[in-house]
Amino acid sequence: MKVLKVKKGGLIAKRQEKVMEWYLIQEGSVECRFSFVKIVMKRNSIIGILDTGWFGCDYVAREDTTVITIPCKNAQDLSNILAKNENFRPVFLRTAIEQRQQALCLYVDLYRKVRLLHAKAEEFYNDYKNRCSQLLVDEQPFARMECFEALNLQHRAEEWEVRNSDSLVKNYLREYMQLMIKDDNLCVGAIMEASAQMHRVTLGIGEMVNYMLRNKDILFAETKDDLFHLYYDLTVARSRKGNDVTWEKEQMLAIVEVMQMLGIYGDCMEEAQQRCAGSNFEGLSVYRVYVAKEDCVARIMEYAGYANEDIHAFRTALKEQNTREVSRKFYEIYLRTFLRSTENLIKPSPIIQMFLNFGFMDAECLGEDLTNALYNLVDSIGLFQSQHVYTMYDWLLHIYNGDCVPSINEMNMDYAGALQQQLKQGNITEEQMKAAKSDGRQKVAYEIQNMFRTADRVTSGRLHDFCPVLQQSDFVGNIEKMAVTVEKIEAAINSVRCLDYSAFYREVMFTDPEHGIKQEWIMKEVLPDIILMPNVGSRALMWQETAGVKNDTPARFLFPMFTSMDMEDLMRETIARYRWEICRKIQGVYWNDLREPSLTSEYCDYMQFYRKNSELSAEAKDKIKTDLARCRNSQKEVFVKDYDNWMKYESQGSFRLNKVSRSILMKYCPFAKEVRSALMANPQYQKGFMKFEVDNERKRKKLRAMYDKYEASGAQLTPELLENMKYYEM
């Protein structure tokens, strides 16, 4: 066990990070952050005790905090710890019960808010329609309500569970604990039962948080396409005629009251309250925009600074389905629109955001229903953005601001290399090259020209008839179901990480000469940056294996913004390509040289000489021949196919690979410890996994000895060194 001191605001454990140890809060307090809701953990609480496999949220220090690391991640580890430390039983059990109670209380609160949101939205909408009918006025269209449904929770907490936990904590905690701590099995069982319950409850909390984020704009939205502005428009129209608008204002105030009760609207609250406070509506114009009726092409191109004749020419090309001309012009418009958005202090209008984030330009192309649905997603853009997930607009903003470097082009040349080439060819001067290196506008132009144009077409899966403007024919189902959200990305990538735990780990150099470490290679997990292309697509791309020269920079994966494909299938294929390319990069010129053993060199050797391999049966050789023919003799593509089978089937003990390919993947893409243990009884895996375990244990012992010496010199283990040890424990 180690003592860690974390400064206020410091991250102790990160959402979707694998649980390898628990953290006992010795001093201070910690926030469990679930998007817009949080739970406060105080002294003697244990981070991770109720997380199953992966941390369910971010754990952030509310103040300077001291935690003790506990090497525990499952029931067996817990049993071992309690057997050695009997005094831990009441501490562990109490924190498990109390944290479960906190989560259940949060669940109940969110469940009440979710039901309130749906019920009140239905009530306000029905009241609005009835009022319009009474007044004999036309009701304004509000398509969103036609498909607004109550949340069907997949992960529920039953009422009896809530009552049971509540009664236990308030009335019988002492008696319960006295019984449970008498025996390790009882204590472990009670904790793991709470853990399983907590896992389900946490998933339910996530469902409700996402539901509210997706649907909060029904009451009040940036786009003004909401219930509040339905009433606001009615108030304006009646006020202009000198009618009494008391009822309408009361309804607006009632909506604001519900918004306050939900507690998720932030700065919007002030705007809504100000509108309600207005007493004179006669001079106010109607504020809502009916996007499906708007000339969106003109709105976008005028914003970008185009003349009427240019707008007419583009609209003509769009109507005539001249995809070549539309594609040629689209990215030019995109660049000009993006640059214009950086000049304004105010946020781009919803229509401009639809264009920049989703590739939308024309309601006639997309259809009214889909246009309205897409319009509603503007207020939920946060569902598509996280630390490692970006919309195309968000990604270009990071490049413009200098937070990220432009991607490589199709010739595998980065931005600096492209400028150097331009200098050599005499196209630019030395001064121009220096200026371009820090010019955000030029970097964005490079990214659009060299990555966006190509990747947009490839990820769509329609190489020959691709049109970058969203079309109705692109969609085969509900927009929300096809939307590739952060939640779906994380679920897909973690489905691979829980099997192929080492997928994103790289060797990096660690030095601390002061405490005796001159040069030590350690393992570091570097998760990829995932950029969502503004299209409806069927393919994902592994665009580059690192962001720059250094091996510890993130890879770049490109996914369509909307897809009907299985996300786990797309992610497995992308990670397979990444594994091949990162190995090539690290190995350099030796990537296919067997004298330097690696994933790529051994696979190339296996593919090249399979006919002479005595370990392969005639049937296996015929299959390899067929696979090579189907993959056009690409060794990488055969590996991608084998990796998919390795992850999808072999991890379950279902044989799909031959002896040789299995041994290579076993060596370079090993399964996580739990999976290896489950497969160890099978003779096909036993020998390879036993060798892996022996080698791994030897490395762990060496590390442990080095770390003990390091600590003895007066140093404290850094997060990098702790992560390195976690790697070998997985």
N, C-alpha and C positions, 0 to 999 in steps of 0.2 A: 504494500500500500504506500502511496506517495501523497505528499501534501502539495496542492497547487494553489497559488494565490492569483486571483483574477481581479483585474481592475473593473471599476464601474463601467458598464456597457460592453464588457468583454464577452465573447461567445464561448461558452463552456462545452456545449454539444450542439450540433447542427442538424436541422431537419433532414431526414433521408440519409443520415450518416449511419453506418453499421454500428450497432451496440457491441462494444468489445469490453467495456467496463462501466461500472456505476460510479456516481460521484456523491459522497455524503457531505452535505453542507454543514461545515463546522462553525463558521461565522458568516454573517451577512445574509443575503436573500437573493433569490433568483426568480426571473419571470419565465414562464412557459408561454411562448407566443404562438397563437393560432390566428394568423392574419390579423383581423381587427379585434380579437378577444384574447384574453390572457389569464393565467393562473399564477398567483404568487406563492413561491415555495420558501419557507423559512428554515431556521436552524433545525438540524437533525432530519430534514427531508432528504430523500435519496433520488437523484436524477438517474433515470434508466431502469429503476426497479420494476416499473410497470410498462416499459416499452418492449415490444416484441420484435426482435430482429433489427429494426430500424428506429431511430429516434423519431417520434411522431410530430415534433415541433422544434423550434429553436429555443435553447435555454440560455438566457442572457442575464448576466449579473446586474441586479438593481443598484448595487453599491459595491464597494470593495469587499470581495468575498473570498473565503478560504474553503476549499473542498478537499476531501480525502478520496483518492481513487481506490476503487474496490475492484479487483480483477474478477468480474463476474458477468456472465451474459446469458446463462441458462439455468435450468433447474439443478443440473448436476453440479455446476460451479457453486450454486447457492447452498446445496446440501453439504459440500465440502467445507465451505466457509463457516456454516453454522455448527458443524461437527467440531471444528477447531476453536470456535469462538462462541461459546454458549451465551455470553452476555449480549451478543448481537441480535439474538432472537426477538426481544421486545422492540428494539429500535427498528429493525427491518419490517416487522409485522405492523407496528403502529403506522409507520410512514406509508406502507402499502395501502392500508385501510383508509387513512386520512386523504391520501392523494386520489384514491378512487372516488371518495366522497366529493372532493373538489371537482373532479371531472364530471361526475354525475350531476352535480349542481349546475355546472356550466352547460351540460347537455340539456337539462330541463329548461334553463333560461333561454337557450337558443331555440329549442323546440317550441316554446311559447311564442317567441318572436317570429319564427317561420310560419306558424299557424296564423298569427296576427297579420303578417304581411299578406298572405293569401286571402284570408277572410275579409280584411278591410279593403283590399284592392277590388275584390268582387263586389263588395257593398258600395263603394264609391262609384264604380262603373255603372252598376244597375241604377243607382240614384241619379246619376247623370243622364242616362237614357230615359228614365221616367220623367225627369225634369224637362228635357227637350220635347218629349211627347206632350206633356201638359201645356207647354208654352207654344206648341206648334212651330218649332224651329228645327232645322236640320241638325242632327247630331254630327259632330266631327268624326272622321274615321280614326279608329285606334286599333289597328290590326293586332297589336301585341296581346291584347286581352283574349283574342280568339284562341290562342294556343297556350295561354298561361294556365298551368296546372299546379295542383298541390304537390308537395314533395313526397315521393314514394321512397322512404328511407330503406336502403339496403342493409344498413348496420344499425340496429335499434337497441335501445335499452328499455326493457319492459318496466311497467309501473311498479311491479312487485320488487324488482331489483333496486329501484330508487328508494322505495319505502323500507326495504330490508336494510340497505346501507345507512339510511338516515336514522332508523331506530337503533341500529348497532352502535353508531358513533355517539348518539346522544344519550343512550340509556344503558347499554350493556357492554361497552368497550372493555372495561377493566376485567369483567368476568370472562369474556370471550378470550382475551389475551392470556389470562391466567391458565386457561385450558390449553390453548394452542401452543404456548411456549414450553409445555411439558415434554414435548416430543418433536424431534427434528422433522419427522415425516408430516406431522400435523401442521407445523409451522411453514414448511416449504409448500405444502399443499394449499394452505390458505393464501400465501403470497402469490403463487403461480395462478391460482384461481382468480385472484384480484387482477393479476397481470393480463390474463386472457380477456377478462371482462373489460378492463381498461382499454385494451387494444381495440375491441369492438366499439366501445364508446367513443374513442378518439377518431376512428374512421367515420362514425356517425356525425361527430362534431365537424369534421372536414366536409362531409356532404352538405350539412346545413350552412356552413360558412360559404361554400361555393354557390349554393342555391341563392343565398341572400345577395352575394356579389353579382350574380347573373341577373337577378330580378329586382334589385332595389330601384333601378331606373324606371320601373313601372309607376312609382309614386312621384319621383322627381328626378329628371335626367338633364344632363348637359345639353342633349339634343332638343330639349323642350317637348319631345314627343312622349308625354306622360299624363297621368291623371290630373295632377295639379294644374297643368297648363290647359287641359280641357276645360276645367272650371274657370281658369283665368280668362281664357278666350270668351267664354260665355258671359262672364262678368263684364268684360270690355264691350262686347256687342250690346248687352242690355243697358249698360251705363250710358252709352252713346245715344240711346233712345229715351233716356230719362227715366228708366224703370228702376224699381227698388231692387238692389242687389244684395240685400242682407243675407238671404239664404245661401247664395253663392259664396259670399265671403266667409260665412260660418263653415261651409264645406272645405274651403281652402285652409282655414284654421284647423279644422279637424284632421286634414291630411298632414299638416305640419306637426300636430300633436302626436300622430302615429309615427312620423319620422323621428321625433324626439325619443319616443319609447323604444324604437328599433336601435337607435344609437350608432348608425353606420353611415351617416350622410356628411359628416365633417363640415367643410366650408359651405356646402350647399344650404345648410340650415339658415345661415344669415341671409342669403339671397331669397329663400322662400319666405322668411319672416318679414323682410323688407317689402316684398310684393304684397303680402297680406296687410301690411301696415298702411299701404297707399289708400287714400280716401277718394281720390279723383281718378276715375278710369276713362273719362271721356276722351282725353287727348292721347291715350296710349294705343299703340298699334298692336295688332295680333302678332304674337311672338312665335307661334309654332310653325315648323317647317314640314311640309308634306313631301318628303324626299322623293317618293315615287312619281310625283307630278313635276318635280324640278328639272330644269335643263342642266343636268349635272356636268355634262361635257363642257358646256359654256362656263359654268361656275368654276370648274377646275382650271381650265385653260386661261380664263380671264385672270384668275388668281396668279397664274404663272407668267402673265404678261403677254399673252398672245393676242394678235389682232383678229378681227372678225373673219377675214378671209382664211386665216389658218384654222380657225375653229370650224368653219364650214367645210374645209378640205378634209380635216380629220373625221368629222362626223360622216361625211360622204364615204370615206374609206371604211368606216365602221359599219355603216348600213349595207355596203356592197360586199362585206366580208372579205375585204382585201387584207388578209392577215399579214402579208409581208410589209405593206405600207403602215398598217397599224402598229406592228412590232417595231418597225424602224422609228416611228414617231413617239411611241409610248414612253421609252426610256429617256428620251430627250425631255418630254413633258414632266416625267417623274423628277429628273434632276432639277429642272427649273422650279418646280413646285416645292421640292425639298429645300432648296436654297432660299426661296422666298419665306418659307416657314421659319427659318433661322433668323431672319431679319426682323420679324415681328415679336414684340414682347408678349402679345396675347396668343393664346392657344389657337391653332387652326380650327376652322369650323368643322362640324361633324362630317360633312361631305368631303372635305379635304382629307380628314383623318381616314375616312373609308377608302379613299384612293391610295394614300400613303401606306396604310397598314394591310389592306385587303386586296388592292388592285382593282377596285370598283371604279367605273367611270360613267356608266349609262344604265338607267333604270329599264329602258326598253330591251337592252341586251340581257339583263338579269331577271326581269319580271318583277311585278309589284310586290308579291309576297316575300320573295327572297331579298329584295331591296330593303323592305321594311325590317326584316329579320336581321340583316346585316347592319342596318342603321342602329338597331338596338344594341348591337355588340360594341358600339363605340364607347358606351359608358362602362363596359366590362373589359376594357382593354388590359386591365391588370391581370386578368386570367391567363394572358398570353406572355407575360413578362416575369422574369425572376433574375436571380444573380447570374444564371447561366443560360437563360432562354430569352430570346429577343424577337420582336417583330422586325421586319426589314427597316422600317422607319426608325425604331429604337436603335437598331444596330448602326445605321448610318449616322445617327446623332452621336454615338460613342466614337465613331471614327472622326467625325467633324470636330469633336471636342478634344481629340487626342488621347482618349482613354483606351482605344484599340487601334491596331495598325491595319491597313487594308489587306485584303486576302491576296493570295497568290493568283496569277492568271493561269490560263490553260497551258502555258508553256512552263509552268512551275516556277515562275519568276515573281519575286515579291516587289513591293512598291519601290524600294530603294534600288533594287537591281534594274527595274524598268527605267528609272530616271538615269541611272548610270549608262544604260544602253543608249538612251536618247542623247546623252552627252557625247558618247563615242561616235554616234552617227552624225553629230553636228546639228541636231535638231534644236538643242537648247544650249545655253551658255552655263558656265560654272555658277554664276550668280542666280540664274533662273532655277538651276537644280537645287541650290541651297534654299531658295524661297519656297519651292514646291514641296520640300520635305516637311515644312511646318504649315503649309497652306491647307486648311480644312476643306475648302471648296474643291481644290484639285484632287485631294485624297478621296473625297466622296465621288467625284466624277470618275476616278480610276476604278473604284469599287463597283459602281454601276456598270461601267463598260466591260470590266474584266471578270467579274464574278456574277453579279445580279442577272445580266442578260442571258448568260449561258445556263446558270443554275435554275433560273425561272423556267426555262424551256424543258430542261432535263427532268426536274422534279415533277413537272406536270405529267410526264409519261407520254406526252403527245408531241413527238419530235417533228413530225411533218406538217401538222395542221394546227400548231399551237398559236393561240391568241392570248396575249398578256392581259387583256381586258376580261374581267369575269363575265361568264356567259351562263344563262339558265341551264343549258345542256350539260354544263360541267358538274352540276349537282345531281346526286342520285338519292338524296334523302334530306332529312332535317339539318339545317345549318348548324345548330348547336351540337347535334350528335356528331357531325363531321368535323367540327372545330378541334384543332390540335392544341389543347390547353396545356399549361404547365403541369397540371395534375396528371394528364395522360402521358406526357413526356417522362415525368418522374417515375410513374408506375412502370412504364416500359423499360427504362434504363435500369431500374432496380430489379426487375425480373431477371435481367442478365447478371447484374452485380451479385445477387444472392447465390448464383451458381458459379460464374466466372469472376471470383472475387478480385483477381489480380488484373482485370482487363485494363484499368486506367492507371495502374501503378507504374512509375518510372524510376530508374536509378538517378539520384542527384547527389551532388557532392556536399558533404557537411564538414566544416572545419571549426576547430576551437583550440588553437595552439596553446592558449593559456592554461588549458586543463588537459593537455596531453593528446588531443586529437588533431593531427596534422591534416589528414585526408581520409575520409571515410565515406564510402558509397552507401546511401540509405534509400529506402523505398518511399516514394511520395505519391499519393493519389492526386491526379490532375484530371478533373472532370471536364468534358468538352463543352464548348460554347455551341449552342444550338440556335440556328437562325431560321425563322419561319418565313418561307417564301410566300409572297402574296398571290397564291393561286390555289386551285383545286387540283391535287395531284395524286399519283399512285407510286411515286418513288422517293427514296431518300438518298442523299449523297454524303459520302465522306469526302469533304472538299480538301482539307489539309490536316495532316497528323499533328502539327504543332503550329502555334501562331507566329513563330519566328525561329531564329537559329537555336535558341536554348531549348533543351528537351523538357523543361518543366513548364512550358507554356501550353495553354489548352488547345486541343484539336478543334476543328470546326466542322460540325455536322449541319446539313441543310435538309429541312423537312418542309413539305407543303403546309400551308396554313389550314387547309381543309383536306380531309381524305376519308375514303370509305374503306381503306385497307386496314388490316390488323396492325396496330402500332408495335406490338411485340415482335412481329415478323420483320417489320421495317427496321426496328432497332437492332435486332440480332444480325441482320445482313450488314448494316452500317458498321457495327462494332467489329464484325469479322474483317471487313475491308480495312478498318482502322488498325486492327492488330497486325495485319500484313504490312501496311505502309509504315507504321511506327517502328516495326522491326527493321525494315529496309533502311529507314532513316538512321537509326541507331547504329546499325552494322556498317553503313556506308558502302564502300566498294566490295566488302566481304559478304554482302547480303545473301549471295547464293554460293558462297565458298564453304564447303563442308569442313575445311580446316579451322573455321571459326563457327562452331556449332550454334545454331539459332533456329527459330521457328521457320524462317524462310529458307535457310540453307538446307535444312533437313527435309523440308517438304519438296524443294526443288530436286534434291537428290533422289528422293523417293519416287517422284513423278518421272524423272528422266530415266531411271534404271529399273523401273518396276518389272519389266519383262524378265530380268535376270535375278529377281529377288526370290530366293528359295522359301521365304516365309509366307509368300502369297500363293494361294491356290489358283488353279486355272480359271475358276469362276471369278475370283477377285480380280485377276488380271484383265479378264474380259470386261468387267465392270469399269475398271480404271480407263480402259481404252474408250469405252462408250462415254464416260464422263468427260474425258479430254476432248472428244469429238464434239460433244454438246457445248462445251465451254470454249470451242475454237482454239484448243491447245493452250489455253491460259491456265497456268498453274495456280495463279491467284484465285481464279473463279472456281476451280476445283476445291481449293481450301475453303472458300466461302461456303460452298455447298456442304462440305464435311463439317465445318464449324456449326452450321445450322443443325445438322443431324446430331452432333455432339451435345449441343445445348438442349435441344428439344426432346430427343429420344434417349440418348445414352445416359444422360443425367438421371433418367428414370429406370435405368437398367435394361432398356430395350435396344438390342444391338442393331446398328446401322452401318458401322464402319468396319474395315478390315483390321487385322492385327497391327499392321505397321502404322496406318494413319491414327489409330487409337493411341498407340504408344507415344506418338509425337504430340498429339493434343493433350494427353495425360501429363506430359512433361512441361509443355509451354503454356497450356491453358487449363491448369488444374482446377478441379471443382473445390468449392468451399469445404471446410472440415466436416460439417454435418452431412453433406452429400457423400463425401468420400467414405465416412463411417458407415453409411447405409449401403454402399456398394462394395465394401471391403470383403464381404463374405463370398462374392462372386469371383471365381477363379480367373475370369477374363480381366479383372481389374486389380486383383489382390497384389500380384507381384509389383506392378507399376506404382500403385499407391503406397505399398510398404516401403519401397525405395525412396519415394517422395517424402514420407514421414521421417525416415532415418536422416535424410539430407537436411530436412527442415529443422529437426531437433538439434542437429549438430550446429546449424547456424544460430539457433536460439540460444544455445549454451554459450557460444562464442560472444554473442551480443550481450547476454546477461553479465558475463565476466567483464566485458568492456564497460558496460554501464555502471557496474559496481565500482570499478576503478575510477570511472569518471566522477561519480558521486563522492567517492572517498577523497578526491582532490578538491572538494568544496563546491563543485558545480551542481546545478539543479538540472534535471532532465528537461530538455526543451520539448515543445509540442511536436517538432519534427522527429526527435528521437523516440518519443512515445508512439507516434504513428508508425514508425519503422518497426517497433516491437509488435504493435497490433497486426501489422502485415503478416509476420511470421506466425502469429497466433491464429490467424484465419486459415 
